[in-house]
Amino acid sequence: MSDVEISTTVKRRDFLNGIATAAAVGAGAAIMPKPAQAAVTGLKPHYGMLIDLRRCIGCHACSVSCKAEFDVPLGATRSWVEYVEKGDYPDVSRSFLPRLCNQCSKPACVDVCPTGATWKRKADGVVVVDSDVCIGCKYCLLACPYDARFINPVTGSADKCDFCLHRVEKGLEPACVNACIGDARIFGDLNDPSSKISREIATNPVTVLRPEQGTEPNVYYIAADHSDEYTAAAQGRYVRIDTHRRQQERK
C-alpha cells in the first residue's frame, strides 16, 4: 500500500468517524473524549495500547502513517515493525513485532533528563518531550531500554511516539491505530474497566517487552514472539530479526 493510499484511507476513516459521532450527538448520545469522561467519573485516564499479533500482517501501515502524521525525517522512526524468522526447514515461521515508545509507568528516560524536558503527564500517563527545553544530550536515548527515542535532526531535540496526543485530545485515535488494516492495535484508557483495551487485556494472555527492566510498560502484546537472536544462538536455535530501521541492532 502506498503512502498516498494510506493517507486517503486515514482521512476517509476519520471522516466516517466524524459522521458517526455527529449522528450520535444529534440523537442525544453523550459523546466526549476520554479526558472529559474521566472528569465526570472522577478518575484520571491512563492511556495504553494493545497490539494483537494474531491480526498483524506486517504491512507497515502503522509506521508509514506515523511518518506522515509527524513528518518524521528520513532515517528516523517513531514507530517500526520487526520481522522475526525462526526455525529450521521445514519447521519455520515468520511473525511481526510492531515497536514504539512503551509509555512506561516508571520511565527511565524521565529520571536521567537533566533539564526536565521529558516527563510523564499526570493527566493521562503519556511520556512527552518539550523540544524547547531539550538540549539534545542523549541521556534519555541511552536510558530507554526499548530504543524508542532518537534525536530529531530538524529540531535537534529528543523525539519519540506520544500516542498522537494532538489527535487524542480531539477525541481521535492515534494515527497508527486509525491506519491499521487488520485492527491489530487497540488504544484506550487502562483505568476504565469498560474500555475495549481493558476488556481485551482482562480476557487474553498478554506480554510486555523487557519486563525485567522494571519500567512497567503500558504497551501490551497478544501472541507476540519475543525470541532473541543471542539467546537462540546460545541454545543452538536459528532466529533472525530484521527491521526497516536504520538502527538494525535490537534492544
N, C-alpha and C positions, 0 to 999 in steps of 0.2 A: 504494500500500500504506500503510495507516495505521500510526501508532506502535504501536498495540496488536497489530496483525498481525505487525509486525516483531519486537516483543518476544517474542511467542509463538513465532515461527519460531526466534529465537535460543535461547530456553530449550529448545525441542524438540531443536535440533541439539546443544546441549551435553549434554542427557540421553542422546541416542543415542550421542554420542561417549564418554560415560562408560560406557555399557553395553559398547561395543566394547572399550574399554580394560580393563574388568573381566574380560571374556571372555578377552582375550589374556593377562592376568596369570594367570588361572585355568589357562590352557593351558601356562603356563611361559614365556611370552614375556617378554623384558626390556623392559618399558615404563617409560620415565622421561623427565622433562622434559629439554630440551636442555642446561641447565646441568649436570645430572647426567651426561649423556652426555659432555659436554666434559671433566668431571673424570676420566672413565675413559680418554679418549684423550689427555689432557694438553693439549688445545687449548681456548682460551677461545672461546666463541661470539661472533659479531659479527652482530647481528641487522639485517636489512634487509627491504624489501618490494618486490615486483614487481607492477605493475599492467598487465594486458593489456587495452588499449583495444579490441581486437577482440571482447572479450566484455562490455564495459561498455555498459549501456543507459541510463545516466543516471537511474536510479530513485531515487537518494538514500538507499537503504537503509544505506549506509556512514555518511553524515553523521547520519542520524536515530538509528542505533544508538549512535553516538559520543555524541550529546547525551544519550541515555537512560542510557548507562553511567556518565557523569560528571556528570549533572545540570547540563549546561552552561547558564549563564544566557542569557536571551533577548538576541539581538543579538550574541552571541559564538559563535565557531566554532573547534573543534579540527580539524575535517575538513570540506571542502566540495567541490563539484563545479562546474567551469566548463563553459559551453556555448560551443562555437566554431562560428560560422557564417561561411562564406566563399564567394566566387564571385559570378558574375552570371548571372541567369536566361538559359537553363535549366540552366547548368552550375554548380550549387550543391551544397553539402554541409554537414552538421552532425555534429559529433563532441563527445565529452566528455573532460574532463581533471580527474580527481579530484586534490585537493591536500591536503597535510598537512605536518607537520614532516618535513624530509628526513633527520634524524638524521645530520648531516654528520660526516665523519671529521675535518674541520678546521672546527669550528663557530665562526663569527664571534661568535655570542651569548656564548660562554664567555669569549672574550678581553676583552670590554668590561664584564663584570659586576663592579662594584666590591666586592661583598660575598662572592663565591664561591657565591652562591645557585644558580647554574646551572653544571652541569659534565657531562662525558662519563664515564659509568661504565666503569671498566676491565674489569668483569666481563662486559659484553656490548655495549659501544659505544653504549648508548642515552643520549641527552642528556636530563637531568632538571632540574627546578626544585624547590628547597626553599622552600615558601611561608613558612616561619617565619623564613627568613634574608633573603628578597627584600624590598627596600624600595620597590619599585614605581617605580624611577627611569626606566624605559622605554628604557634604553640598549640592551638586548637586542632590543627591538622594532624600533628603528631600524637595528640592525646586521644583522638577519636579511634575507637577500636574497629570501626567499620569502614574507614577510609572514605567517608561520605562528604568530606569538605575539600574545597580547592580554593586557590587564590584566583579571583576573577581578574584577568589581565586588563580589563577595561576600567574597573573601579580600584583595583589594587588591594581590595579587602577580601576577607574570607567570605565564601558563598556556599550555599547548600539548599536542600529542599526545606521549605517551611509549610508544607501541606497546602500551598496556594492560599495563604491567608486572605489575600485580596479577593479571592473568589468565595471562600468560605464565609467571610463576613457579609457577603451579599446573598447568602443562602444557597450558593452553588457548590458543587463537588469540586475537588481538586482536578486539574486538567487530566492527569493520568487516569483517574477513576472514570472520568467522563468519556475518555477515548478508548478504554479497554473494550475490545470487541467480544471478549469472552465473559465479561462481567466477573473477572477474576479478582478485582480489587473492591474492597468494601471500606468506606471511610465513615467514621461517626464518633459518637460520644461514648466512651468506655464507662462513664459514670451513670449512664442511662441504661438500666437493665432491659428496657423495651426496645432499644435501638437494634438495628439489624446486626451490627458488628458484635454487640454484646450477646445477642442470641446465638450467633454462629460460633463464637468462642466458647460459649457455655455448652454447646451440643457437639462440638468437634474437638479431637485432639489437636492442639496447636503447639508450635515451637517458635523460638526466637533465635536470632543469631548471637553466638558467643555469650551465652548466659553466664559463663564463668567470670566474665569481666565485671559483673555486679552493677551494670549501668541500668538495668531494668528497662529494656526496650519496649516501646509501645507500637512496634510494627510486628505483627504476628503472621505466621505462615501455617497453612494446612498442606500436608503431604509434601513438604519441602525436603529435598535431598541435600543434606549438609556435609556430604563427603568432602574430604580434604585430600589434596594431592600428596602431601607429605606423609600423612598418616597412612594413606593407602599404599604408598611406595614402601614404607617400612614393613607393612603387612604382606607385601608381595602382590598387591592388587593393582589393577590399572584404573586410574581416574584421571581425566583430563578436563580442565576448566578453562574455557575461552570467554572472552568478553570483547565488545567493540570499544572499550575504553582505551585511552592512551596508556593508562597505568594497568599493565597486564597482571602484575602480582596481586593476589587476593589477600585481603586482611580478614 
